[in-house]
Amino acid sequence: MELMLIVVQEQDEKALSSAFIRNKIQATKIHAEGLVSNRKLGVFLVCTDRRDDVLKMVEANCRERTIETETSEYNGRIFVDVQRKIVIGGATVFLMGEAQLKKIKGAQGGTNE
């Protein structure tokens, strides 16, 4: 079993979530923000033996996009604002080797005395 950390664009996270649910892949989703594009990101934590299946779902549901963003550049004398096209999206997948999954349910009911 290995831990997969999957970073996707906000536009792709709903489709990927649905694919995980349909295929009974348990995941935890965390929201984040990209530093270069200032766009919202979805980060999925998946611990599974079905790595190849998960990678196929990611490939089928995530795509690259080109956006324009404004950056400041130093031209030798002053900083100027420049429009740049950058490619974002697709998915970034981190595979973290052998992982051990433990579910802790905690105490069962009980009374507060």
Chimera marker file (.cmm) of the C-alpha trace (Angstrom):
<marker_set name="trace">
<marker id="1" x="0.000" y="0.000" z="0.000" r="1" g="1" b="0" radius="0.5"/>
<marker id="2" x="1.325" y="3.462" z="-0.818" r="1" g="1" b="0" radius="0.5"/>
<marker id="3" x="0.359" y="7.016" z="-0.045" r="1" g="1" b="0" radius="0.5"/>
<marker id="4" x="-0.419" y="9.232" z="-3.025" r="1" g="1" b="0" radius="0.5"/>
<marker id="5" x="-0.571" y="13.007" z="-2.735" r="1" g="1" b="0" radius="0.5"/>
<marker id="6" x="-2.380" y="14.381" z="-5.799" r="1" g="1" b="0" radius="0.5"/>
<marker id="7" x="-2.506" y="18.133" z="-6.521" r="1" g="1" b="0" radius="0.5"/>
<marker id="8" x="-5.106" y="19.269" z="-9.096" r="1" g="1" b="0" radius="0.5"/>
<marker id="9" x="-6.667" y="22.533" z="-10.266" r="1" g="1" b="0" radius="0.5"/>
<marker id="10" x="-9.991" y="23.620" z="-8.773" r="1" g="1" b="0" radius="0.5"/>
<marker id="11" x="-11.716" y="23.054" z="-12.144" r="1" g="1" b="0" radius="0.5"/>
<marker id="12" x="-10.753" y="19.353" z="-12.075" r="1" g="1" b="0" radius="0.5"/>
<marker id="13" x="-11.298" y="18.471" z="-8.421" r="1" g="1" b="0" radius="0.5"/>
<marker id="14" x="-15.066" y="17.803" z="-8.629" r="1" g="1" b="0" radius="0.5"/>
<marker id="15" x="-14.693" y="15.371" z="-11.550" r="1" g="1" b="0" radius="0.5"/>
<marker id="16" x="-11.808" y="13.581" z="-9.838" r="1" g="1" b="0" radius="0.5"/>
<marker id="17" x="-13.752" y="13.367" z="-6.556" r="1" g="1" b="0" radius="0.5"/>
<marker id="18" x="-16.686" y="11.811" z="-8.426" r="1" g="1" b="0" radius="0.5"/>
<marker id="19" x="-14.390" y="9.294" z="-10.133" r="1" g="1" b="0" radius="0.5"/>
<marker id="20" x="-12.917" y="8.291" z="-6.768" r="1" g="1" b="0" radius="0.5"/>
<marker id="21" x="-16.393" y="7.836" z="-5.260" r="1" g="1" b="0" radius="0.5"/>
<marker id="22" x="-17.657" y="5.799" z="-8.258" r="1" g="1" b="0" radius="0.5"/>
<marker id="23" x="-14.617" y="3.518" z="-8.045" r="1" g="1" b="0" radius="0.5"/>
<marker id="24" x="-14.660" y="3.204" z="-4.238" r="1" g="1" b="0" radius="0.5"/>
<marker id="25" x="-11.317" y="4.975" z="-3.753" r="1" g="1" b="0" radius="0.5"/>
<marker id="26" x="-11.155" y="6.492" z="-0.277" r="1" g="1" b="0" radius="0.5"/>
<marker id="27" x="-9.475" y="9.884" z="-0.207" r="1" g="1" b="0" radius="0.5"/>
<marker id="28" x="-9.128" y="12.979" z="1.922" r="1" g="1" b="0" radius="0.5"/>
<marker id="29" x="-9.377" y="16.331" z="0.127" r="1" g="1" b="0" radius="0.5"/>
<marker id="30" x="-7.591" y="19.469" z="1.310" r="1" g="1" b="0" radius="0.5"/>
<marker id="31" x="-7.923" y="22.915" z="-0.265" r="1" g="1" b="0" radius="0.5"/>
<marker id="32" x="-4.779" y="24.904" z="-1.110" r="1" g="1" b="0" radius="0.5"/>
<marker id="33" x="-3.645" y="27.820" z="-3.261" r="1" g="1" b="0" radius="0.5"/>
<marker id="34" x="-0.915" y="27.963" z="-5.885" r="1" g="1" b="0" radius="0.5"/>
<marker id="35" x="1.882" y="30.473" z="-5.326" r="1" g="1" b="0" radius="0.5"/>
<marker id="36" x="2.598" y="31.232" z="-8.992" r="1" g="1" b="0" radius="0.5"/>
<marker id="37" x="-0.940" y="31.445" z="-10.341" r="1" g="1" b="0" radius="0.5"/>
<marker id="38" x="-2.797" y="32.293" z="-7.103" r="1" g="1" b="0" radius="0.5"/>
<marker id="39" x="-5.394" y="29.726" z="-8.167" r="1" g="1" b="0" radius="0.5"/>
<marker id="40" x="-7.274" y="27.371" z="-5.887" r="1" g="1" b="0" radius="0.5"/>
<marker id="41" x="-6.062" y="23.777" z="-5.785" r="1" g="1" b="0" radius="0.5"/>
<marker id="42" x="-7.446" y="20.495" z="-4.523" r="1" g="1" b="0" radius="0.5"/>
<marker id="43" x="-5.008" y="18.169" z="-2.776" r="1" g="1" b="0" radius="0.5"/>
<marker id="44" x="-6.091" y="14.545" z="-2.424" r="1" g="1" b="0" radius="0.5"/>
<marker id="45" x="-4.461" y="12.143" z="0.028" r="1" g="1" b="0" radius="0.5"/>
<marker id="46" x="-5.025" y="8.573" z="-1.136" r="1" g="1" b="0" radius="0.5"/>
<marker id="47" x="-3.659" y="5.453" z="0.549" r="1" g="1" b="0" radius="0.5"/>
<marker id="48" x="-4.262" y="2.514" z="-1.783" r="1" g="1" b="0" radius="0.5"/>
<marker id="49" x="-3.007" y="-0.656" z="-3.426" r="1" g="1" b="0" radius="0.5"/>
<marker id="50" x="-4.673" y="0.465" z="-6.682" r="1" g="1" b="0" radius="0.5"/>
<marker id="51" x="-2.019" y="2.951" z="-7.829" r="1" g="1" b="0" radius="0.5"/>
<marker id="52" x="-2.450" y="2.286" z="-11.559" r="1" g="1" b="0" radius="0.5"/>
<marker id="53" x="-6.247" y="2.674" z="-11.339" r="1" g="1" b="0" radius="0.5"/>
<marker id="54" x="-5.882" y="5.970" z="-9.467" r="1" g="1" b="0" radius="0.5"/>
<marker id="55" x="-3.345" y="7.292" z="-11.994" r="1" g="1" b="0" radius="0.5"/>
<marker id="56" x="-5.734" y="6.446" z="-14.865" r="1" g="1" b="0" radius="0.5"/>
<marker id="57" x="-8.539" y="8.342" z="-13.084" r="1" g="1" b="0" radius="0.5"/>
<marker id="58" x="-6.271" y="11.353" z="-12.610" r="1" g="1" b="0" radius="0.5"/>
<marker id="59" x="-5.227" y="11.283" z="-16.268" r="1" g="1" b="0" radius="0.5"/>
<marker id="60" x="-8.849" y="11.005" z="-17.434" r="1" g="1" b="0" radius="0.5"/>
<marker id="61" x="-10.150" y="13.848" z="-15.251" r="1" g="1" b="0" radius="0.5"/>
<marker id="62" x="-7.379" y="16.477" z="-15.142" r="1" g="1" b="0" radius="0.5"/>
<marker id="63" x="-6.115" y="18.675" z="-17.963" r="1" g="1" b="0" radius="0.5"/>
<marker id="64" x="-3.619" y="21.472" z="-18.563" r="1" g="1" b="0" radius="0.5"/>
<marker id="65" x="-4.725" y="25.055" z="-19.209" r="1" g="1" b="0" radius="0.5"/>
<marker id="66" x="-2.902" y="28.174" z="-20.368" r="1" g="1" b="0" radius="0.5"/>
<marker id="67" x="-3.626" y="31.349" z="-18.413" r="1" g="1" b="0" radius="0.5"/>
<marker id="68" x="-2.356" y="34.908" z="-18.489" r="1" g="1" b="0" radius="0.5"/>
<marker id="69" x="-0.928" y="36.285" z="-15.300" r="1" g="1" b="0" radius="0.5"/>
<marker id="70" x="0.700" y="39.572" z="-14.390" r="1" g="1" b="0" radius="0.5"/>
<marker id="71" x="4.173" y="39.513" z="-12.887" r="1" g="1" b="0" radius="0.5"/>
<marker id="72" x="6.684" y="42.197" z="-11.974" r="1" g="1" b="0" radius="0.5"/>
<marker id="73" x="10.061" y="42.062" z="-13.689" r="1" g="1" b="0" radius="0.5"/>
<marker id="74" x="13.158" y="44.184" z="-13.259" r="1" g="1" b="0" radius="0.5"/>
<marker id="75" x="14.248" y="45.608" z="-16.624" r="1" g="1" b="0" radius="0.5"/>
<marker id="76" x="17.603" y="46.947" z="-15.413" r="1" g="1" b="0" radius="0.5"/>
<marker id="77" x="16.260" y="50.250" z="-14.107" r="1" g="1" b="0" radius="0.5"/>
<marker id="78" x="12.770" y="49.720" z="-12.677" r="1" g="1" b="0" radius="0.5"/>
<marker id="79" x="10.228" y="47.015" z="-11.971" r="1" g="1" b="0" radius="0.5"/>
<marker id="80" x="7.540" y="46.795" z="-14.653" r="1" g="1" b="0" radius="0.5"/>
<marker id="81" x="4.341" y="44.759" z="-14.762" r="1" g="1" b="0" radius="0.5"/>
<marker id="82" x="4.400" y="42.191" z="-17.554" r="1" g="1" b="0" radius="0.5"/>
<marker id="83" x="1.668" y="39.843" z="-18.798" r="1" g="1" b="0" radius="0.5"/>
<marker id="84" x="2.905" y="36.246" z="-19.102" r="1" g="1" b="0" radius="0.5"/>
<marker id="85" x="1.197" y="33.119" z="-20.342" r="1" g="1" b="0" radius="0.5"/>
<marker id="86" x="1.795" y="30.148" z="-18.091" r="1" g="1" b="0" radius="0.5"/>
<marker id="87" x="0.661" y="26.542" z="-18.300" r="1" g="1" b="0" radius="0.5"/>
<marker id="88" x="-1.158" y="25.267" z="-15.231" r="1" g="1" b="0" radius="0.5"/>
<marker id="89" x="-3.146" y="22.174" z="-14.455" r="1" g="1" b="0" radius="0.5"/>
<marker id="90" x="-2.838" y="18.582" z="-15.260" r="1" g="1" b="0" radius="0.5"/>
<marker id="91" x="-1.924" y="17.018" z="-11.951" r="1" g="1" b="0" radius="0.5"/>
<marker id="92" x="1.128" y="16.667" z="-9.779" r="1" g="1" b="0" radius="0.5"/>
<marker id="93" x="1.301" y="13.259" z="-8.117" r="1" g="1" b="0" radius="0.5"/>
<marker id="94" x="3.669" y="12.389" z="-5.280" r="1" g="1" b="0" radius="0.5"/>
<marker id="95" x="4.098" y="8.651" z="-4.611" r="1" g="1" b="0" radius="0.5"/>
<marker id="96" x="5.290" y="8.004" z="-1.084" r="1" g="1" b="0" radius="0.5"/>
<marker id="97" x="6.284" y="4.373" z="-1.069" r="1" g="1" b="0" radius="0.5"/>
<marker id="98" x="5.064" y="1.812" z="1.403" r="1" g="1" b="0" radius="0.5"/>
<marker id="99" x="2.436" y="3.274" z="3.703" r="1" g="1" b="0" radius="0.5"/>
<marker id="100" x="0.633" y="1.746" z="6.609" r="1" g="1" b="0" radius="0.5"/>
<marker id="101" x="-3.029" y="2.642" z="7.027" r="1" g="1" b="0" radius="0.5"/>
<marker id="102" x="-4.533" y="2.562" z="10.495" r="1" g="1" b="0" radius="0.5"/>
<marker id="103" x="-8.074" y="3.642" z="11.289" r="1" g="1" b="0" radius="0.5"/>
<marker id="104" x="-8.653" y="4.599" z="14.892" r="1" g="1" b="0" radius="0.5"/>
<marker id="105" x="-12.302" y="4.633" z="15.893" r="1" g="1" b="0" radius="0.5"/>
<marker id="106" x="-11.825" y="5.885" z="19.439" r="1" g="1" b="0" radius="0.5"/>
<marker id="107" x="-13.913" y="5.022" z="22.480" r="1" g="1" b="0" radius="0.5"/>
<marker id="108" x="-17.344" y="3.479" z="22.042" r="1" g="1" b="0" radius="0.5"/>
<marker id="109" x="-20.085" y="5.607" z="23.588" r="1" g="1" b="0" radius="0.5"/>
<marker id="110" x="-19.723" y="5.583" z="27.354" r="1" g="1" b="0" radius="0.5"/>
<marker id="111" x="-20.868" y="8.029" z="29.954" r="1" g="1" b="0" radius="0.5"/>
<marker id="112" x="-19.294" y="11.154" z="31.317" r="1" g="1" b="0" radius="0.5"/>
<marker id="113" x="-18.991" y="10.599" z="35.058" r="1" g="1" b="0" radius="0.5"/>
<link id1="1" id2="2" r="1" g="1" b="0" radius="0.2"/>
<link id1="2" id2="3" r="1" g="1" b="0" radius="0.2"/>
<link id1="3" id2="4" r="1" g="1" b="0" radius="0.2"/>
<link id1="4" id2="5" r="1" g="1" b="0" radius="0.2"/>
<link id1="5" id2="6" r="1" g="1" b="0" radius="0.2"/>
<link id1="6" id2="7" r="1" g="1" b="0" radius="0.2"/>
<link id1="7" id2="8" r="1" g="1" b="0" radius="0.2"/>
<link id1="8" id2="9" r="1" g="1" b="0" radius="0.2"/>
<link id1="9" id2="10" r="1" g="1" b="0" radius="0.2"/>
<link id1="10" id2="11" r="1" g="1" b="0" radius="0.2"/>
<link id1="11" id2="12" r="1" g="1" b="0" radius="0.2"/>
<link id1="12" id2="13" r="1" g="1" b="0" radius="0.2"/>
<link id1="13" id2="14" r="1" g="1" b="0" radius="0.2"/>
<link id1="14" id2="15" r="1" g="1" b="0" radius="0.2"/>
<link id1="15" id2="16" r="1" g="1" b="0" radius="0.2"/>
<link id1="16" id2="17" r="1" g="1" b="0" radius="0.2"/>
<link id1="17" id2="18" r="1" g="1" b="0" radius="0.2"/>
<link id1="18" id2="19" r="1" g="1" b="0" radius="0.2"/>
<link id1="19" id2="20" r="1" g="1" b="0" radius="0.2"/>
<link id1="20" id2="21" r="1" g="1" b="0" radius="0.2"/>
<link id1="21" id2="22" r="1" g="1" b="0" radius="0.2"/>
<link id1="22" id2="23" r="1" g="1" b="0" radius="0.2"/>
<link id1="23" id2="24" r="1" g="1" b="0" radius="0.2"/>
<link id1="24" id2="25" r="1" g="1" b="0" radius="0.2"/>
<link id1="25" id2="26" r="1" g="1" b="0" radius="0.2"/>
<link id1="26" id2="27" r="1" g="1" b="0" radius="0.2"/>
<link id1="27" id2="28" r="1" g="1" b="0" radius="0.2"/>
<link id1="28" id2="29" r="1" g="1" b="0" radius="0.2"/>
<link id1="29" id2="30" r="1" g="1" b="0" radius="0.2"/>
<link id1="30" id2="31" r="1" g="1" b="0" radius="0.2"/>
<link id1="31" id2="32" r="1" g="1" b="0" radius="0.2"/>
<link id1="32" id2="33" r="1" g="1" b="0" radius="0.2"/>
<link id1="33" id2="34" r="1" g="1" b="0" radius="0.2"/>
<link id1="34" id2="35" r="1" g="1" b="0" radius="0.2"/>
<link id1="35" id2="36" r="1" g="1" b="0" radius="0.2"/>
<link id1="36" id2="37" r="1" g="1" b="0" radius="0.2"/>
<link id1="37" id2="38" r="1" g="1" b="0" radius="0.2"/>
<link id1="38" id2="39" r="1" g="1" b="0" radius="0.2"/>
<link id1="39" id2="40" r="1" g="1" b="0" radius="0.2"/>
<link id1="40" id2="41" r="1" g="1" b="0" radius="0.2"/>
<link id1="41" id2="42" r="1" g="1" b="0" radius="0.2"/>
<link id1="42" id2="43" r="1" g="1" b="0" radius="0.2"/>
<link id1="43" id2="44" r="1" g="1" b="0" radius="0.2"/>
<link id1="44" id2="45" r="1" g="1" b="0" radius="0.2"/>
<link id1="45" id2="46" r="1" g="1" b="0" radius="0.2"/>
<link id1="46" id2="47" r="1" g="1" b="0" radius="0.2"/>
<link id1="47" id2="48" r="1" g="1" b="0" radius="0.2"/>
<link id1="48" id2="49" r="1" g="1" b="0" radius="0.2"/>
<link id1="49" id2="50" r="1" g="1" b="0" radius="0.2"/>
<link id1="50" id2="51" r="1" g="1" b="0" radius="0.2"/>
<link id1="51" id2="52" r="1" g="1" b="0" radius="0.2"/>
<link id1="52" id2="53" r="1" g="1" b="0" radius="0.2"/>
<link id1="53" id2="54" r="1" g="1" b="0" radius="0.2"/>
<link id1="54" id2="55" r="1" g="1" b="0" radius="0.2"/>
<link id1="55" id2="56" r="1" g="1" b="0" radius="0.2"/>
<link id1="56" id2="57" r="1" g="1" b="0" radius="0.2"/>
<link id1="57" id2="58" r="1" g="1" b="0" radius="0.2"/>
<link id1="58" id2="59" r="1" g="1" b="0" radius="0.2"/>
<link id1="59" id2="60" r="1" g="1" b="0" radius="0.2"/>
<link id1="60" id2="61" r="1" g="1" b="0" radius="0.2"/>
<link id1="61" id2="62" r="1" g="1" b="0" radius="0.2"/>
<link id1="62" id2="63" r="1" g="1" b="0" radius="0.2"/>
<link id1="63" id2="64" r="1" g="1" b="0" radius="0.2"/>
<link id1="64" id2="65" r="1" g="1" b="0" radius="0.2"/>
<link id1="65" id2="66" r="1" g="1" b="0" radius="0.2"/>
<link id1="66" id2="67" r="1" g="1" b="0" radius="0.2"/>
<link id1="67" id2="68" r="1" g="1" b="0" radius="0.2"/>
<link id1="68" id2="69" r="1" g="1" b="0" radius="0.2"/>
<link id1="69" id2="70" r="1" g="1" b="0" radius="0.2"/>
<link id1="70" id2="71" r="1" g="1" b="0" radius="0.2"/>
<link id1="71" id2="72" r="1" g="1" b="0" radius="0.2"/>
<link id1="72" id2="73" r="1" g="1" b="0" radius="0.2"/>
<link id1="73" id2="74" r="1" g="1" b="0" radius="0.2"/>
<link id1="74" id2="75" r="1" g="1" b="0" radius="0.2"/>
<link id1="75" id2="76" r="1" g="1" b="0" radius="0.2"/>
<link id1="76" id2="77" r="1" g="1" b="0" radius="0.2"/>
<link id1="77" id2="78" r="1" g="1" b="0" radius="0.2"/>
<link id1="78" id2="79" r="1" g="1" b="0" radius="0.2"/>
<link id1="79" id2="80" r="1" g="1" b="0" radius="0.2"/>
<link id1="80" id2="81" r="1" g="1" b="0" radius="0.2"/>
<link id1="81" id2="82" r="1" g="1" b="0" radius="0.2"/>
<link id1="82" id2="83" r="1" g="1" b="0" radius="0.2"/>
<link id1="83" id2="84" r="1" g="1" b="0" radius="0.2"/>
<link id1="84" id2="85" r="1" g="1" b="0" radius="0.2"/>
<link id1="85" id2="86" r="1" g="1" b="0" radius="0.2"/>
<link id1="86" id2="87" r="1" g="1" b="0" radius="0.2"/>
<link id1="87" id2="88" r="1" g="1" b="0" radius="0.2"/>
<link id1="88" id2="89" r="1" g="1" b="0" radius="0.2"/>
<link id1="89" id2="90" r="1" g="1" b="0" radius="0.2"/>
<link id1="90" id2="91" r="1" g="1" b="0" radius="0.2"/>
<link id1="91" id2="92" r="1" g="1" b="0" radius="0.2"/>
<link id1="92" id2="93" r="1" g="1" b="0" radius="0.2"/>
<link id1="93" id2="94" r="1" g="1" b="0" radius="0.2"/>
<link id1="94" id2="95" r="1" g="1" b="0" radius="0.2"/>
<link id1="95" id2="96" r="1" g="1" b="0" radius="0.2"/>
<link id1="96" id2="97" r="1" g="1" b="0" radius="0.2"/>
<link id1="97" id2="98" r="1" g="1" b="0" radius="0.2"/>
<link id1="98" id2="99" r="1" g="1" b="0" radius="0.2"/>
<link id1="99" id2="100" r="1" g="1" b="0" radius="0.2"/>
<link id1="100" id2="101" r="1" g="1" b="0" radius="0.2"/>
<link id1="101" id2="102" r="1" g="1" b="0" radius="0.2"/>
<link id1="102" id2="103" r="1" g="1" b="0" radius="0.2"/>
<link id1="103" id2="104" r="1" g="1" b="0" radius="0.2"/>
<link id1="104" id2="105" r="1" g="1" b="0" radius="0.2"/>
<link id1="105" id2="106" r="1" g="1" b="0" radius="0.2"/>
<link id1="106" id2="107" r="1" g="1" b="0" radius="0.2"/>
<link id1="107" id2="108" r="1" g="1" b="0" radius="0.2"/>
<link id1="108" id2="109" r="1" g="1" b="0" radius="0.2"/>
<link id1="109" id2="110" r="1" g="1" b="0" radius="0.2"/>
<link id1="110" id2="111" r="1" g="1" b="0" radius="0.2"/>
<link id1="111" id2="112" r="1" g="1" b="0" radius="0.2"/>
<link id1="112" id2="113" r="1" g="1" b="0" radius="0.2"/>
</marker_set>
